[in-house]
Each structure stands twice: as structure tokens, then as C-alpha cells.
């Protein structure tokens, strides 16, 4: 079977689309008439032409964006979750072994937690954004009434929506399942887009843009402060993590590498490692080669002191970021810790990311501090 993203299949589809269109034009006069056969013939020829053209266009678009990289990916046959592999600087790969288990302490099985829609205003950045906050059932249980919880910021890709994090990617459901399985401590989720009000819906790549929106400041300073002020969330970087897909993955890694005092762990699902300059971003760096370099994550790995953070990179050999991920593995150094999930196949799509989320949450469970007792004066 020809490759789903290969040029031969695109050529075949394009030739068939042209052939179907030509056949429709040739047959159209013969399909004239008012009988049901003539009507059915015209409708059938019209629909067949439309389908052939759409298939050809869809294959070209899929090849360019990498949504589905294999037939099994397209058909949803690759259903196995990924496996986390821990890496050591200059040493052989070792598979994650013993798992830390958390007790739900009488988790109420008839409750699944609460999702709240909130508005977050940044005092330092001047930006604001809506978010969906998932509070696990333990947040409301008497046994946890005087405890503060860890937090995970979940970022969608650009121009994705926070709602898709709940519906298609099922973060709250996966989080609850991981908590009940003892793989993750009861954790508060903050689900958001990477674009925030005040940036004009521009793809800022989560940067503090010169003379523009201060998006990195919003996510690394304003958001943690706002969340710990309104919710029982532990206000330390060891209790905060960030996870995202595509652009959200790039942002997650950048926050940890550039601002380790904000997030001590970051997960990138199909993320990339340098911010582009294209029509959706404009020139984010105002022509500054130094600023562009400082936001190049591979360059940071190779040329700046390693921060004490944990990173998880999820990819597959079919992904555009695969080769760059291997360079990231080769470049990291202690005290940074780096792990990977490498699927056998998978594209830039929700089906792939939902296979990576469960092991990613279990990985976070080894790094986030569990709920802490609130100390009062």
C-alpha cells in the first residue's frame, strides 16, 4: 500500500480527480433528460467529482501538515499508549522502572471533580485570558480540606481551543483515571490556549514580544500567582508542571528552560524547539538575532547552564520534530532530566496525543509534589 504522505499517492489521487472531472464533462450531455436515471446520473457524477477533488486536496494538505502519517493512524488502529524512557547524559537508555503510588484516601467514586470556567487577569503583563480549571474530587473531600494541591498548566496548540483539551483530548478524564490508579497525586488542571486577550489572537509562541504582548510573563508570573491566590495550590515550582501539544509543547519546554522558578517539569507532545517567523507570528524578535537565539531551545540546551528541571518529549519517527528531538537528547546535561515517549507511528493529531497523555500524566506523578498541609500562623 502506498505511503499516506508519499508523493506517488498524491499524484495518483490528482490524476484520478482530473480523469473523473473529464469523464463527467464528457458524459454530461448524455445524462441530459428529466427521468430519474438522468437525475441520478448527474447527481452521482457531480458527487464523484467532488469527492475525487477533495481527496486529492486532502492528501496534499495532510502531507504538508502531517496530521495522519500512516494508514493505521488515519484509521485509528494504533491504540497502544506510549512508553516513557528516561535518558542519562552520555549513558545508555533505561526504561522507567518502579512507579510511585498515591493513595486516594477514600476517593469518592460517585464524584469526578468539577470544571470551572474562569477569567485570569495578569497584574504584571496586563493580559487576561479565559481558562478551564479542573478540580479533582479530593479537592472537596474533608480529608484534604486543609491541604494544598499541585497544579498542571495544559496548553493547546495554535490556533486550538481550550475546549478541545476537555472534549477531544479528555485531560480531566485521563487525570481522574491516573489519580484513581495511584499514578498521579490529586492535581488541579488549568486548561488554556497559548493566545491570550490583548495579543490580538496573534501566534506569539508564548514570547514577551518587544513592544508587544508579554505572554511569557503572563504564563510564568501572573498565572501561578493568580491560581495560588484563588485556589488551594502549593506555591512552589516543584508543585507546578506544564504540558502542551504542538505550539503548546514548545511553550511548555520554553517555560521550564527559561523560567525554572515557575515550572519544574514540562511535557511536550509533538512540540518543536524554535519559534517560526510566518504570517501567523510576524517578526516576534524585532529583527534581533540574539532574542531569536535565546528562544531556540536546542541552542539553550547546548550553550546555557542546565536548569534543574524535568522534561518529557513525545514524538514518533513520522513526526517532523523527530530528528530535532534526537538532537535535544544528545544535548541535554545535568541537572536537567530528560525522558521521551517515542511511538512506533503517529502524526500531528488528537489520536496520537491521546495515546501519549496517560503515560505523560504518570510521568508527572513521579515529579509533582503531592498535596501539602496548609500551615497557618
N, C-alpha and C positions, 0 to 999 in steps of 0.2 A: 504494500500500500504506500503511495507517495506521501512524503512528509507534509504535514498540515501547514507548515510555514514555508515550505520549499517553493522555489520559482517554477519548477515543472507543473505543479498543481495549479498555480496561478495562471500559467499560460494555457493549460487545458481548459480551465474554467472560462477564461476570456474568449478563447476560440469557440467554445460551446455557446457562450452568450451571443457572440456575433452570428453564429450559424442559426441559432434559434430565432434571432431577430430577422435574419434574411429569409428564413423559411416562413416566418409569419407574414412578411411583406409579399412573398410570392403566393402564399395560399389565400391571402385576404380577399382578393376578388372572387375566388372560388367559394368563399364562405358567405358570400352575399345572399340575401334572402330573408324571409320572415319566419320560416319554420323553426321548430325547436332545435333541429340538428344544426342549422346555420348559427343560431344564437349560442348554442353550447360550444360549437367550434370556435367562434370568435372569442368567447369568454375564456375558453381553455388556452387558445393561442396567446391571448393577452397575459393571462396569469403565468403561463410557462415562460414567456419572455421576461416578465418582471422578476420571477424567481431566479432565472439564469443570470440576469444582470446583478441582482442583489447578492447572490452567492459569490460571483466574481469580485464585486466590490468588497464584500465581507472578508474574503480570503486575503485581499491586498491589505485591508485595514488591520486584520488580525496579525499578519506577518510583520507589519510595521510596529504595532504596539505590543505584540507578544501576549495577547490575552489568553489564548489557548495554544500551547506549543506542541501537543501531541493529540492523537485521536482519542486516547483514553482520558486525557484531561478534558477534552471537549464533551465526551460522553459521560463524564463523571465516574469513570471506573476506578480511578486512583483514589481510594478512600482511606488508606492507611495513614495514621499520623506520623509525623517526623520523629527522629531520634536525636536527642541533644548529645553533642560530642564536645568535650572540654579539650582545650588546646593548652600546651605549655610552650613558652618561648624557647625555640631551638630544640624541642624534645618531641618524641613520638606522640601521636594522638591517643587519648584514653577516653573510653566511653564512661559517661556518668554512672556512678555506682549507687551507693546507699542513698536513699531518699529520706529526708527529714519529714516526719509525720506530725500533723497537728490534730489535736482533739477538738471536735466541735462543741464539747462540753454541753451536751443535751440540745443540739441544734433542733429547732422546731421544724419538723418535717412538713408541716402544713403551711409553712411560710417560705417564700422565695426571695424576700427582700423587697426594697422599694426603689423605683427610679423616679428621680425628681428633675424637672426642667428648671434651670436656674440661670441667672444672668450674673456674670463675673465682671467687675469693673476694676481696672488696673490703676492703682494710685501713682505708680512710678512711670508707666508707659502712656497713660492717658487713653488706653484702648479698652474696649469692652467686648464681650462675646457671650453667646448663649452656650450652655453645656448641659449634658445629662449626667446626673450623679446617681450612681448605683450604690445603695446602702445594703449590705448583706444582712440576713436575718439576725445575726448575732448583735448587730448594732442596736437592736431593740430589746434584747434579752436581758433580764435582771443580772445575770452573771457577768455581763460585760458593761453594765451601766456606768462603772467608774473607770473604764479603760479607753485609751486612745488607739486608733486603728492605723495601719499602713495605708498608703494611697498609691494607685497606679493611674497615671495620665494616659489615656488612649487616644491616639490621633489618627484621623482618616487621611487618605491620600488626597491630593489636589486633582479635581475640584470636588471631591467626595463630600458626603454629608454625614453628620454625626448620627443621624437616624439609621443609616446602613450599618453602623457599628452594633446597633441593637438588633436589627432585623436580620440582615444577611450574614453578618459575621458572628452574631449571637454571643457577644462578650459577657453580658450578665449571666446567661445560662451556663456558659462554659466556666465562668468564675465560681458560680454556686456549686457546680459539679466538682470542681477542683477543691473547693473548701470542704464539701461533704466527704470527699475521698481522702482528706487529710494531706493533700499535696500543696495547699496554699493556705496561709493564715487568713482569717476573715479580713477582707481588703475592700476599701472603698474605691470605686472606679469613677474617673472624671472623663467622660467621652466628648470629644470636640473635633471640629475642623481645624486645619492648620491656618486658615484665614480667619481674621478677627475683625470686628467692626472698627472702622477707622482706617483700614488699609485699602479700601475701595475694591475688595474682593480680588486683589492682586495676589499672584503667587509669589509671596515674599521669601519662600524657602526658610521661614522662621528666622529671618535675619533682623537685626537692628539696622534698618536701611538708612544710610546717611541722608539727613534732612527729610526722612520719611518715617513710616510707622516703626515703632520699636517692638517688634514682635517677640524677639528672643527675650527681652526684658519682661514682657507680659507673661510668658510661659515659665521663666526661671525665677522671677522675683514676685510678681504680682499674684500669680495663681496659687503657688504654695502658701503664701501669706493669707490670701483670702480664704482658702479651704480650711487651714488650721484655725482660722479665726471664727468660722461659722460652724464647723463640724468637729467632732472628737477625732482629730487626726494628729498623729505624732509629728511634731515639727522638727524632724531631723532628716538629713539626706538618706540615711540608712533605711528609713521607713517610706521612702518615695522612689518610685520607678516610673519609666515612661516606655510605652510600646506603640508602634505605628507601622502602617504598611505604605509602601511606595514613598511619596514625599514625607508622610508621617514617620516612616522609618529613618529617613535621612535626618529629620528634625530630632528624633529621639536620640540617635547617636551623637548628634552635634551638641545637644543639651548636656549629655553626660561628659563628653570630652572637653567641652569649652567651659561648662559651669558645673563641675563635680559637686559643688556645695549645694546644688539644687536637687540633683538626682544621682543616686549611687549605682543604679542599674538601668540599662536600656536595651530594648529589643527592637530589631529592625526586620520586618517581613518584606522581602523584595525591595529593600531600600537601596539607594545609591549613595555615593560618597563625595560628590561635589555638586554645588548648585549650578544649574544651567543658566544661560542667558538666551532667552527666547521671547516670542511675543507675549507670553503669559507673565513673564517676570520683568521684562525690561532690563536695564542695567542696574542690578542690585548693588553694585560695588562702586558706582560713580567713577568708573574708569580706574579704580585703584587695584593694581596687581597684588599689592600686599594684602588688602582686605579679601580679595578672591582666594588667595593662598591660605589665609587664616581660616576660611570656611571650607577648605578642601580637607576632608577627614583623613585620607591616606597620607597627605603631606604632614598633617598633625601627628599621625602615628610615627612617622619616620623622623620628624625634626623637632618635636617639642617634648618636654618632660611628660612621662606617662602618669596620668592621674589614677588614683586608687578607686577605679570603678569596674563594674562587670558588664560585659557586652555580649549579646546574643545575636548572631547574624543568620537569617534564614534565607536559603536560596535553592536553586536546582541547576543542573547543567544546561537547561533550556533557557535560563534567565539571562538577560543582558548584563546583570551585575555579577555573574558567576566568576569571571576572570578577575574582576576587581576585588571580590571577596577573598580570593586566594592571596592576593597581594596584602590585604588587610591582615590575614592570618600570619603571613610571613613578617609583617612589620611590627606587630604589637610587642610590647615588652612590659615586664613587671614594673609597678604593682598592678597595672591593668590586667584584668582577667577576661579571656575571650572564649566563647563557645559558639558552636554552629549547629544548625539544622540543615541538612542537605537532602532534599527529596530526590528520588530517582527521576521524576519528571514533574513538571508543574509550570504554569505560566503566571502572568501578571493578572490574577483574577481572584474572586472571592472563594472559589472552590479550593484553590491552593492555600490561601491564607487560613481557611478554617481547618485545614489539616495541620497547620503549624501552631495555631493558638493553644490547643491543650498542652503540648509539651512545653511551650513557652511559659505558660502560667505555672506549670510545675517547676520550671527552672527559676522563675521569680520566687516561688515558695522557699527556695534554698537561700535566698538573698535578702528578702524583706524581713525586717524585724517584726515579730508577732505583736498583737495588741499589748500595750503597756499600761500599767496602773497610773491613773491620774494622781499626781502629788499636789496636795493643797497645803497652803501655809497654815 
